[in-house]
Amino acid sequence: MAIEVVSASMITSDSSQHIARCVGGDRWVVSWLPGRTLTGTQAVAAMALAGALSDGPPDWADLDAMALQLGLTAREAVYLVASEQHDFSRTPRRRRDALS
């Protein structure tokens, strides 16, 4: 698993579809943690955790250490990574107006 910081504004992983984006300063949003703003260090931990889950059976001690940086348990993090499956590489389709 490799994590790559792209021009200090995005973090991607070669083993996970999740991404982290810088929203200004040292504030980051991570695709599997919607509604939360993280520090750069936390964003790297979140991406490493998502990548570790994509690499096969998890080492629960490592997951616990990474999740702790995010204020989560390993089990909570595993659930959130699995439940937030968005393909951010695709351009979103435009929604039609419900009244049209």
N, C-alpha and C positions, 0 to 999 in steps of 0.2 A: 504494500500500500504506500502510495506517495501522495503527499499533499503539496499543492502548488499555490503560492500567492501570486496572483496575476495583477501586476502594476499597482500594488498596494490597495486595491479596491475590491478584489474578489479572491476567495479561497475555493479551490476545487480539489477533487480527489480522483485518482484513476480507478478506484474501486467502488465508488458510491456516486449516485446521481445528485446527492445533496450539495448545496453550495452555501457559502457565506458571502455577504456583501457588506462593504463599508458604507455607513450612512453618514459619515462625518466624524472627524476627530478619531478617537479610539473607540467608536461605537459601531457594532456589527450586528447584523441580523442573519440568522441561520435558518435555512429552509425547513428543517425539522423542528424548530422551536418558534413557531409563529407567535407574534405578539411580544417577544422578549428582545431586549437589546443587551448585547454582551460586550465585554472588553475584547481586545484583540487576542489576548491569551486564552480567554474562554472560548472564543470562536475557533481557535486552533484545536483546543481540546474537544469541542463539539464535532469538528470535522474528523479528527482522529478517531473518535468514538464511532461515528457513522461508518468510517472506513473499516475499522476493526470488525464491525458486525458483518460487513460484506465479505470478509476474508475467510469465513468459516466459523467453526465452533468458537464461541467467545471464551476468553480467559476472564472469569468473573472478577478476580482481584484487580486486573488492569481496568476493566470497565467501571468498577466501583471508584477507583482513583480518578478517572476522567470525569465520571458523572458527579462526583463530589465537588469538582471545580465549578459545576453548573448548578449546584444546589439540588441535585437529583440523586436518587438511588440508581444503581445499574439497571434494575428491573423497569423503573420508570423511563429511563433513557431508551432501553430496548423497545419498549412499547411505542414511544414517541417517534423513534427513527422508523419503525415499521409502519406506523399509521399515517405518516406524512410522506406519501410517495407521489411526488410531482415530477414531471419531466420538464425541467427548466431549460433544456436545450432546444425545445420546440417553441416556436412563436405562438403565443396564445391566440385562439380563434376569437374573432369578434362576436360578441353575443348580440342576438337580435332583440329588439325591443319587444316586450311581451304584448304591448298594445297594438303593434303593427299588423 
